[in-house]
């Protein structure tokens, strides 16, 4: 094992240890280990998103409204704002709570804070619960809704107040096509929600990504991407460092719309 990896292994914080003293907000510690960061030492945005969403899942499971063999939470919309991305060997914490419940959807807040307590990454995510057999939405007015209501923390501040609207201009030109592979497909047999962002980032030039930080990602998931179909990605630069994204299914249905923003590394 590489000496750097040995040193980190001995100091790494075990993930998913809930450190919260708040009955409605959970707090999980992490460290930016070597295998989590990119060439310039930043935790990859998609890795961070997966950790944040995993912590949200742990929070739900601990309170009786987590995913089961027959029910699953699916993302409808996400807003991600990155003030500062964690760096190699930096310790950080993921905190998560439920903001509200409405019309069959729930908004969840997830943030990353550094050791000084500063909020450096913020996520506001809208979820719906899906019956995995029928692929239909689940009424949240029943037992699950009761448990959710007991956990709502509407007044806890988050840098993102609401999920911004997305530019609905159609992206006509196809940047690339992608048929889901092993690493793309989740337990439900569909394209994993965060893998879309991986594909978008992989399309952009490496030189650009090494000199720019991603600052914002807003996305609406409109239709699930099936594991067997080829998806067409359209990426259009609206202005400098601001991209419009559209992913289309084989039948022409839009699966995803989103916007992505970057800033030059100073």
C-alpha positions, 0 to 999 in steps of 0.5 A, spaced: 500 500 500 502 507 498 505 510 504 500 516 503 494 511 503 497 508 509 497 514 513 490 516 511 487 509 513 490 510 520 487 517 521 480 516 516 474 517 520 469 512 519 463 514 515 456 514 517 457 515 524 451 520 527 454 525 531 448 529 532 445 532 538 439 534 535 433 530 534 431 532 527 438 534 524 443 528 523 451 530 522 456 525 519 464 526 519 468 524 513 475 526 511 477 527 504 482 521 502 486 520 496 481 516 492 476 521 493 479 527 490 481 529 483 488 531 480 488 538 483 486 535 490 478 537 490 473 532 492 470 530 486 463 533 486 459 527 484 463 523 490 460 529 495 453 528 492 453 521 493 455 522 500 450 527 501 445 523 499 447 517 502 447 521 509 440 523 507 438 516 506 441 514 513 437 520 516 430 517 513 432 510 515 433 511 522 426 515 523 422 509 520 421 512 513 427 510 509 427 506 503 425 498 503 425 492 498 418 495 495 419 503 496 424 507 494 425 515 494 427 518 488 430 525 486 425 530 482 429 536 483 436 538 486 440 545 487 447 544 489 451 550 491 459 550 492 462 555 496 468 551 497 469 544 495 473 540 501 480 539 499 485 533 500 485 530 507 481 535 510 476 533 515 468 535 514 461 534 516 455 532 512 448 535 516 441 533 513 434 534 515 427 535 512 425 542 511 417 540 509 412 535 506 407 537 500 403 534 495 406 528 495 413 531 495 418 532 501 424 537 501 430 535 504 436 540 506 443 537 506 450 541 507 457 540 508 460 544 514 468 544 515 471 544 522 470 551 523 463 550 522 462 554 516 457 551 511 461 550 504 457 546 500 449 546 500 444 542 497 436 542 497 433 536 494 426 534 492 424 527 493 418 523 491 417 516 494 416 511 489 412 504 489 418 500 486 413 494 483 408 499 480 413 505 478 407 509 481 408 515 486 406 513 494 401 517 498 405 521 503 399 522 507 399 515 511 404 512 516 410 515 512 407 522 512 406 522 519 413 520 521 416 525 516 412 530 519 415 529 526 422 530 523 420 537 519 425 542 521 423 548 517 427 554 520 434 551 520 438 556 515 441 553 509 444 557 504 439 555 498 432 558 500 429 555 494 430 551 488 431 556 482 427 555 476 431 552 470 432 555 463 427 551 458 430 553 452 431 546 448 438 544 446 437 541 439 445 539 438 447 533 441 454 533 444 454 525 445 450 519 446 451 514 452 448 507 453 448 506 460 454 501 463 455 497 469 457 503 473 451 507 471 445 503 473 442 503 480 439 497 484 432 499 481 435 498 474 435 505 472 440 510 470 443 513 477 441 520 478 448 522 480 451 519 474 448 524 469 453 529 472 459 524 471 458 524 464 457 531 463 463 533 467 467 527 463 465 531 456 468 537 458 475 538 457 480 536 463 484 542 462 478 546 463 476 542 469 483 543 472 482 550 472 475 551 474 471 550 480 464 547 479 459 552 483 452 551 482 448 545 479 440 545 478 437 539 475 430 537 474 429 529 473 423 528 468 423 521 466 427 515 468 433 513 464 432 505 462 438 501 463 437 498 456 436 505 452 441 510 449 441 517 452 443 523 448 446 529 452 446 536 449 450 541 453 450 548 450 454 554 453 449 560 455 455 564 457 462 564 459 462 558 465 454 557 464 452 551 461 445 548 459 444 541 459 438 536 456 438 529 456 433 525 451 431 518 451 431 514 445 423 516 444 425 523 444 422 524 451 426 529 455 429 525 461 433 531 464 434 538 464 439 542 468 444 548 468 451 548 471 456 554 473 463 554 474 468 559 476 475 560 475 480 558 480 484 564 483 
